[in-house]
Amino acid sequence: MPPTFWIVLIGACRLDYGLKDEDSAVVPAVDVTETFDQAPRAGVDVLFVVDGTGSMVEEQATLAAAASRFVDALTRLSVAWQVGVTSTDPLDEGVLLGRPWIITRNTPDSAAIFADNLTIGGDRLPPSAGLYAAVSALADADGANFGFRREDASLHLVFVSDDDDASDAHLGADPVAALLAVVDAEAQRSGRSVKISALVGDSPGGCSGPGGEARAGTRYTDLAEATGGLALSICQADLSGVAEALGAEGLEWPREFALQAVPVPGSAVVRVDGARVLEGWTVASAVLIFDEAPAPGAHIEVDYRLEEGT
């Protein structure tokens, strides 16, 4: 028998064996329901970074006089807030100042204590390194500043100065980019927004008014613009309105809810407080994202299907 016949026969036997041995079981699709409850109130951690050089004594007093308006604005919004104050002096290394150094909505006489903490005095020497102070304060979240940053709260940094930032010796040639990298990482870690506001001299020429004189706080205003915060003039004589505006900034109810698995595209059905929601949301990978945050305390249900074999 020619050798080529045996080669073909062996090949045919191998193919037949493989077909008989293959397991072709099918795993059925799985329907999943997940539920979430929106936070009953937004949480925000506010860090004030205050210039403590000699020229800032008057501005500190004016800001402290408006502290109660800031606290009232947060309280009216039923916000789970807490506030800390540090200085722009690099020697303070971002450590929160005052007693207590973390003020919350439950702190007795919170407005009065906040006013005291804002009045840090004018004995710090220039140059002021506000951006470095903020970076240091956030880096020390598990040290002297333990308890200030919460997992479920957004973050709002507020810089108060009559001069521009001078953090180059500590953060390199581009301190603005260095702080933005830190707050971007913080936003990724917490899943909450980070805003920066500036109560500084107007850009580009500075300002002069009943509240004093100030050089342009260019770096601070650049950060406010980059993060959607407020850039306000420190030269105003009455900072009550400014404090109230800052109080409403940085608040954020969650818009994103992590699912346990990736749904089959188009299979998700969303209900809020029992009513089906047909638009205003998307599913990206395993995250449900609302265009606008559901109302405080809302109950959210998501039905979806998993891929077969998941």
C-alpha positions in Angstrom: 0.0 0.0 0.0 1.5 3.4 -1.0 2.9 5.4 2.0 0.9 8.5 1.1 -2.3 6.5 1.9 -1.3 6.0 5.5 -0.5 9.7 5.9 -4.0 10.7 4.8 -5.6 8.0 6.9 -3.8 9.1 10.0 -4.8 12.7 9.4 -8.4 11.7 9.0 -8.3 9.6 12.2 -7.0 12.6 14.2 -9.6 14.9 12.9 -12.4 12.5 13.7 -11.1 12.0 17.3 -11.0 15.7 17.9 -14.6 16.2 16.8 -15.9 13.5 19.1 -13.9 14.7 22.1 -14.9 18.4 22.0 -17.2 19.7 24.8 -19.6 22.3 23.4 -21.7 23.1 26.5 -23.5 26.5 26.4 -23.6 28.7 29.5 -26.9 30.7 29.7 -27.0 34.5 30.0 -27.4 36.0 33.5 -29.7 38.8 34.5 -28.5 41.1 37.3 -30.1 43.7 39.5 -28.0 46.2 41.5 -29.2 48.9 43.9 -27.6 52.1 45.1 -28.7 54.9 47.5 -27.6 58.4 46.7 -25.9 60.2 49.6 -28.4 62.1 51.7 -26.1 65.1 51.7 -23.0 66.2 49.8 -19.6 66.0 51.5 -16.9 68.6 51.0 -13.6 69.1 52.6 -12.4 72.8 52.3 -8.8 73.7 52.8 -7.9 77.4 53.2 -4.3 78.2 52.5 -3.8 81.7 54.0 -0.9 84.1 53.4 0.7 84.8 56.8 3.1 87.6 55.8 3.0 91.1 57.4 0.9 92.7 54.7 -2.0 90.3 55.2 -3.0 91.2 58.7 -5.8 93.5 57.6 -7.1 91.0 54.9 -7.1 88.2 57.5 -9.3 90.3 59.8 -11.7 91.1 57.0 -12.0 87.5 56.0 -12.4 86.3 59.6 -15.3 88.8 60.0 -17.0 87.0 57.1 -16.4 83.5 58.5 -20.0 83.2 59.8 -21.4 83.8 56.3 -19.3 81.0 54.9 -20.4 78.6 57.6 -24.1 79.7 57.2 -23.9 79.1 53.4 -22.7 75.5 53.9 -25.2 74.8 56.7 -28.2 76.0 54.7 -27.2 73.6 51.9 -27.3 70.7 54.4 -23.7 69.8 53.5 -21.5 67.4 55.4 -18.6 69.9 55.5 -15.4 70.2 57.3 -12.8 73.0 57.0 -9.1 73.3 57.8 -6.6 76.2 57.6 -2.9 76.2 56.9 -0.5 78.9 55.9 1.5 79.6 52.8 4.8 79.4 54.8 6.8 76.4 53.6 8.1 75.9 57.2 4.6 75.0 58.3 4.6 72.1 55.7 0.8 72.3 55.2 0.0 71.2 58.8 -3.5 72.4 59.8 -3.5 75.3 62.3 -5.8 76.1 65.2 -7.6 74.2 67.9 -9.5 72.2 66.8 -7.7 72.1 63.5 -10.6 70.4 61.7 -13.9 72.2 62.0 -17.1 70.4 61.1 -20.8 71.2 61.0 -21.1 69.6 64.4 -18.3 71.7 66.0 -19.7 73.9 68.7 -19.2 77.6 67.9 -17.8 76.5 64.5 -18.0 80.0 62.9 -16.1 81.6 65.8 -13.4 78.9 65.8 -13.1 79.2 62.0 -12.6 83.0 62.3 -9.9 82.4 64.9 -8.1 79.8 62.7 -8.2 82.2 59.7 -6.4 84.8 61.7 -2.9 83.2 61.5 -1.0 86.5 62.0 1.6 88.3 60.0 4.9 86.8 61.4 5.6 84.5 58.5 8.4 85.5 56.2 8.1 85.8 52.4 8.2 84.3 49.9 4.8 82.6 50.2 4.6 79.1 48.8 0.9 78.4 48.8 1.0 75.7 46.2 3.7 73.8 48.1 1.6 74.2 51.3 -1.4 72.6 49.6 0.6 69.7 48.2 2.2 69.1 51.6 -1.2 69.3 53.4 -2.7 66.6 51.1 0.4 64.4 51.3 0.1 64.5 55.1 -3.5 63.1 55.0 -2.4 60.1 57.2 -0.1 62.2 59.5 -0.7 65.4 61.4 -3.7 66.1 59.1 -5.3 62.7 59.6 -9.1 62.9 59.3 -9.3 65.9 57.1 -9.7 64.0 53.8 -12.7 61.7 53.6 -13.3 59.1 51.0 -16.8 60.2 50.2 -16.2 64.0 50.0 -15.1 66.4 47.3 -12.2 68.7 47.9 -12.1 72.5 47.6 -8.8 74.4 48.0 -9.1 78.2 48.7 -5.9 80.3 48.4 -5.9 83.7 50.2 -3.0 86.0 49.4 -2.0 89.5 48.4 0.9 88.2 46.3 1.5 85.5 43.7 2.8 82.0 44.6 6.5 81.3 44.9 6.8 77.6 45.3 9.5 77.1 42.6 12.2 76.0 45.1 9.9 73.2 46.4 7.9 72.1 43.3 10.2 72.9 40.4 9.9 75.1 37.4 6.1 74.7 37.0 4.4 74.6 40.4 0.9 75.0 38.8 1.4 71.8 36.8 2.8 70.1 39.9 -0.3 70.9 42.0 -2.7 70.0 39.1 -1.0 66.6 39.0 -1.6 66.1 42.7 -5.3 67.2 42.6 -5.9 65.0 39.5 -4.5 62.0 41.4 -6.7 63.0 44.3 -9.8 63.1 42.1 -9.0 59.7 40.6 -8.4 58.2 44.1 -11.6 59.6 45.6 -13.9 59.6 42.6 -14.9 63.1 43.6 -14.2 66.5 42.1 -11.4 68.9 43.2 -11.9 72.6 42.8 -9.5 75.4 43.5 -10.6 79.0 44.2 -8.4 82.1 44.7 -9.1 85.2 46.8 -6.1 87.2 45.5 -5.0 90.2 43.6 -6.7 90.7 40.2 -4.9 89.5 37.1 -3.0 90.9 35.3 -2.3 94.1 37.2 -3.2 93.5 40.8 -5.7 95.6 42.7 -6.1 98.4 45.2 -9.2 99.2 47.2 -10.7 99.6 50.6 -9.6 96.1 51.5 -5.9 96.9 50.7 -3.5 96.4 47.9 -2.4 93.2 46.2 -0.2 92.0 43.4 -1.7 89.8 40.8 -2.1 86.2 42.0 -1.6 84.8 38.5 -0.8 81.2 39.5 -3.7 81.0 41.8 -6.2 82.4 39.2 -4.8 80.0 36.6 -5.6 77.1 38.9 -9.1 78.4 39.6 -9.8 78.6 35.9 -8.3 75.1 35.3 -10.5 73.5 37.9 -13.8 75.5 37.5 -13.3 77.3 40.8 -13.7 81.0 41.6 -11.2 83.8 41.1 -12.2 86.7 43.4 -10.6 90.0 44.4 -9.0 90.3 47.9 -9.2 94.1 47.6 -12.9 94.2 48.5 -13.7 95.8 51.8 -16.6 93.5 52.6 -15.8 89.8 52.0 -19.2 88.5 53.3 -20.5 87.9 49.8 -17.2 86.3 48.8 -17.4 84.0 51.7 -20.9 83.0 50.9 -20.0 82.3 47.2 -17.1 80.2 48.3 -19.4 78.3 50.6 -21.5 77.0 47.7 -18.5 76.0 45.6 -17.1 72.5 45.5 -20.3 70.7 46.4 -20.9 67.5 44.6 -23.4 64.7 44.9 -22.1 61.5 43.2 -23.0 61.0 39.5 -21.1 57.7 39.0 -21.9 54.3 40.4 -19.6 51.3 40.0 -21.3 48.1 38.8 -20.1 44.6 39.7 -19.7 43.6 36.1 -19.8 44.9 32.5 -23.4 44.8 31.1 -24.3 43.5 27.7 -24.4 46.7 25.6 -28.0 48.1 25.5 -29.3 45.8 28.2 -29.3 48.2 31.2 -32.6 49.5 32.6 -32.4 52.3 35.2 -35.0 53.3 37.7 -34.8 56.1 40.2 -37.2 56.0 43.1 -39.2 53.3 41.3 -39.6 55.4 38.1 -37.8 54.2 34.9 -35.3 56.7 33.5 -35.0 56.5 29.8 -32.3 59.2 29.2 -29.8 61.3 31.1 -27.5 58.4 31.8 -24.9 56.1 30.2 -23.0 53.0 31.0 -19.3 53.1 30.4 -17.6 49.7 30.9 -18.8 48.8 34.5 -19.8 52.3 35.6 -23.3 53.9 35.5 -22.9 57.6 34.9 -25.7 60.2 35.2 -25.6 63.5 33.3 -26.9 65.1 36.5 -26.6 63.7 40.0 -29.7 62.0 41.4 -31.4 63.9 44.2 -30.1 63.4 47.7 -31.3 60.2 49.2 -32.6 58.8 45.9 -32.9 55.0 45.5 -31.3 53.7 42.2 -32.0 50.3 40.6 -30.1 49.0 37.6 -31.1 45.8 35.7 -28.7 44.5 33.2 -27.6 41.3 31.4 -24.2 39.7 31.5 -22.5 38.1 28.5 -22.9 34.4 28.2 -20.2 32.6 30.1 -19.4 35.6 32.3 
